[in-house]
Amino acid sequence: MPTLFDPLTLRGVTLRNRIWTSPMCQYSVLDESGVPQTWQLVHLGSFAVGGSGLVFTEATAVNAEGRISPRDTGIYTDEQRDAWRPVVAFIESQGAVPGIQLAHAGRKASGWPAWGFEDRGDGSVPVAEGGWAAVAPSPIAFGAMAEPRALDLAGIDGIVDEFRSAARRSVDAGFRVIELHAAHGYLLHQFLSPIANHRTDEYGGSLENRARLLLRVVAAVRDEIGDELALFVRFSGSDWTPGGWDEQQTATAAGWAQDAGADFFDVSSGGIQAGIRIPLEPGYQVPFAAHVRASAEVEVSAVGLITTPQQAAEIVESGKADAVMLARELLRDPHFALRAAHELGVPVDYWPPQYRRARWR
């Protein structure tokens, strides 16, 4: 089995290790333009300096109505594309691979940012205050949010085109890995899950129908980005509720997505329904990744309460996953990969020269 510090090559992209920065929402575009700010450069750049092999952006919207909140980043305009370029260049200058997560929030769009609006509750931002009407597979609200409008067939075609256009801008900005966000209750996951998808046309009902939009997006994005760049899909391995999406449906859809052009699968969980209590414990989502890897015979990453170098190494070396994604632990310690190399006794050559005097002896 590979180790945590073995490189991994996906198509024409080689990642220096298997400790990767997971997409993390920041809600920091304070002018609500969707244009990444200095915050994104410093925030994401710190993980590249700290030794991550792959650094993903936060969920980045493919159109304005696909933003989770008005303060989210986007890549649906040329101005946004151009603002991502220096972020990409800095990540690459530190030896990490820049990745972008393309997303559409669907019925969970137009929500209040997670910080700065704690008194506004869990509902939708009103149109009068900068919000907008959300879209979804079916007119079913998420929790206290406003009821969305069901997409018609022309609207679904438009979503595919917007993912394609966002992928083109991502390539032009220099990103080397593209991830499609089909997890956490956002639009592509809403189509996949029978909890949110009550359609009776070719996009609802059977698993094949519910997966149709995702597979169209995978094929369109692969066509747009060519053969050299890596294409990921993030899945929720479980809805954590009876009758919802589960790990076996994930494995089946992952196999289909691989046939359509995807290379790698980032397995998380949850997000489709409000009020669900998830039993949190260290590595609680790793079994979903392991199931998808074994059942579909695809490469996967694991995420969720992975907090120590020893835990991360065991996940990879045991074959449960091919890589680990870290989020909150990297917020606590952006240099986790450098620390892990020291604790695990692995010599690495990607300490920034400005920091070498601080290497552990």
N, C-alpha and C positions, 0 to 999 in steps of 0.2 A: 504494500500500500504506500502511496505517497505520504510525505510529511508536510507539516504546516508551512515549511519554507521551501518546498520544491516549487519551481515555476509550473504554470499551467498555460498551455497554448490552445486557443480556440480560433480556428480559421487562421487569419493573419495577425492575430493579437496574442502577445505573450505577456502574462502577468507574473511579476517577480516572486510572488508568494500567494498564499491562500487565505490571508487575513484582509478582508475587504470592508470598505466603508459603506454601510447600508444607506439608502435614501432616507433623509430625515427632514420633515417639514420644518420650515423656519419662520414663516409668516412675517418676513422682514422687508418686503418691498413696500415701504411706507407710503410711497406716492401712488400705489395701486396701478402701476403701469405694466406690470409683468416683467419689467426689465431687471435682470439681476444687478445687485448693488455691490459696493465694496464689502459688505458683510459676507456675501457668497464667496468672494475671492479669499478673504482671510479664513473664514470657517472651513471651506473645502481645502484650501491650501495647507492648513495645519495638519490635515490627515495625510497628505502626500509627504510633507516634511517628516511626519512621524512614522513612515514606513509602510503604510497600507499599500497593497498591490493594486487595488482598484478603488477608485473614489467616485461614488455616485452622487449626482446632484439630488436635491429634494425632488419630490413629485412635481414635474414641470408640465404645465398645461398645453394641450395641442390647440385649444382655442380659448377665447375669453370666458365663455360660459362653462368651460371645463375646470376652472380654478376651484380649489377647495374653499378658498377665501379670497377676498379682494386683494390680499397682500401676498399672494402666491406668485412664483415666477412662471413665465411662459416661454414658448419658442414658436409663436405663431406670427411674429413680425420680424422684419429684417433688423430692426433696432435691437430686439431681444437677442437674435442670433449674434449680432456683432458684439454685444455686451458680454456674451458667454466666451468669446474668443480669448481674452486675457486670462480668464479663469482656467480654461483648458490648457493654455500655454504654460501657466505656472505649474499645474499638476504634472504635466509631462516633463517639465524641467527638473522635477524632483524624482523622476524615475517611476512614477505611478502612472496608471492608465486612467484617463478620464472617461467616465460613463455618465449617461443621462437617462433618467427615468421619465418616459413619456406617459402622461396621465390625462384622464378625463374623469372628473368626480361624479358625473351623472347626478343622481338625486341627492347626493351629499355635497353638491356645489353651493356656492353663495352662503357659506357658513361664517360665523364669527371667527376671527383669528384666535388661536389658542392662548395668546397672551395680550394683555392690554384692554380686553373687553370682558373681563371676568364677571361683570355684573349684568351681561346681556343674555345669559342662559344658553340653551342648546338649540335655539331655533335658527331660522334663516335670516340673513341680513335683508331688510326690506329694500325694495327698489328705490324708494325715496332716500335711502341712506347709502346708496352705492351698490346694492345687491341686484340680482337678476333672477329670472325664472329658470328653474332647472329642468333638465330632460332626463329620461330614464327609459328602460324597456317597457315599463308599465306604470300607470298613475298611482303608485303606492308610496306614501311618504316614509322617510326614515325618521323614526322617533318624533320629536317635536318640530321637525323641519317642514317647510311648505310642501304641498303635494306637487310632484313634478308633472310635466307634460310627457306623454308617451311618444316616443319617436316613431314617425311613419317610415316607410321604406326609403323615401328620398332622404330623410334625415339620417338614416343608418348609412346610406351611401356617402353622405357628407362626412360622417364621422370617419369612415375609412380614408377618405381623401385628406382629411385634416391630420390623421396620423401619418399618412404618406408625406404630406408637406412638412410636418414637424421633423420627420426623419431626415428629409433632404436638408433642412436648415441645420439639423444636428451634425450631419456629415460636414457641411460647409463650415461649421464652427470648429470642427476638429475632433469631435468626440469619436472614440474608437469602439465603445460598447454602447449599444442602445438597449434599454430595458422597457418592455411594455408592462404597465401596471394593471394587472388583472386580479388584484387582491384587495383586501381591506374595505370591501363594500363599495368600491368605486365602479365606474360604468361598465367596464368589461367583466368584472366580477358580478355585477348586477344581472347581466345577461346570462352568465353561467349558472347562477344560483336559482333554484326554484323558489326560494324565499322572496326574491325581488322580481322574478320574471314569470308573469302569468300570461304571456302572449299565447295566441293560438295559431299564429302564422308560422312561416319557415324559420323564425328566430325564437320559437318557444316550444315547450313540451319536451321532446326527447333530448337526450344529452347531445346528440349530433346537432340538433337545431339550436340549442342554447349555446353551443360552442362555435356556431357559424360565424358570428361577428369577430370573435377573437381570431379565428383561423384566417378570415379575410384580411384582418389587420396585419397578422404575421406575414402573410404572403405579400401584401402590398409593401410593407416596410422592407422585407428582404429584397424585393425587386428594386426598391429605391436605393438601398445602401450598398448593393453589390455583394460580391462573394468574399471580400477580405475582412469585413468588420463582423464583430460578434453580436448576436441578437439574443437577449435574455427575455424570459417572461417571468414575472413575479405572480405566484399563485397564493391564495389562502388555502392551506391544506385541509381546513375544516371550517365550517360555519359555527361549530360548537352548539348546534341545535338540531333536534330531530327533524328529518325531512329536508335538511339543507345540503349544501355542498360538502363533500368529504374527500378523504385521501385517495380513494379508489377512482372517483371521478376525476380528481386532479391528475392521477397517473395516466388515465386514459386520454385526457385532453392534452397532457404533456407529450405523449407519443404522437398524437395528431399534429400538434404544434411543431414538433421536430420534423415531421414529414413536410410541413408547410414552409420550413426554413429557419426555425428557432434552433439555437445551439445549446442553451443552458437554462436551468430553471431554479429560481430563487423562491424557496418555499417558506411562507409565513403562515398566518392563520387569522381568522376572525374578521369582524368589521361589517358584516352584512346586516346586522339587526341590533337595535339599541337594547340595553338592559341585560345583555348576556354576561354572566360571570364566568370568566375563564380561569381555570385552576393554575395559577402562576407558580412555577418552580424552575430552578436552573435547567436550562435546555429543554423547556417544556414543548417546544415545537420541533425538536430534532427528530422524533419518531415519524412525523409527517414527511420530512425530507428523506429519511431513510426508506420509507415505504415507496415513495415516488421513484427514488433511485433504483430500488430493487425490482419493482413491478414493471416500470416502463423502460428500464435499462437506459436511463439518461443521466447526464451529469447535473448535480444539484448543489446548492448551498443551503446551509442551515442558519437560522437566526432566532434570537429570543433568549434573553438572560444568559448569554455566554459572556462570562466576566473574568476568567482567569486563563493564562497561557496553557496551563495543563489541561483544562477542560476543552479549549479550542483544539489542542493537539490531539486529544483522544478522539474527538468527533471525526477528524480527518483520517487519522491513522487506523481507526477501526473500520473505516469504509462506510460510515453512516452518511457522510456527505463529502463532496470534493473540495469544499471551501467553507469558511464561516463568514457571515456578515455580522458586523458589530455596529451598534448604534449608541445606546446610552453609555456603554463602557468607554467608547471613544470620546464622548463628550467629557467624561471624567478624566480621561488620559488619552489625548490625541496621539501620543507616542507609544501606544500599546504594542505595536509590532516590534519596535526597537527593544522595549522591555521584555517582550516575550522571547525574542532571540537570545537575550542575555540569560533569562531564567531557564531556558531550555538548552543552553549551551551551544547555540547555533551561531557561527560567525557570519555576519552579513556585511556587505560593502556599501550599503546605501545610507549610512549616516551622513547628513549634510556636513560639509567641511566646517561650516560655522559652529557646529555643535560637537565636533569630535572630541574636544577637550572634556566634554561631559560624559563620555562613554564610561560605562561601568567597567571596573577592572577585576 
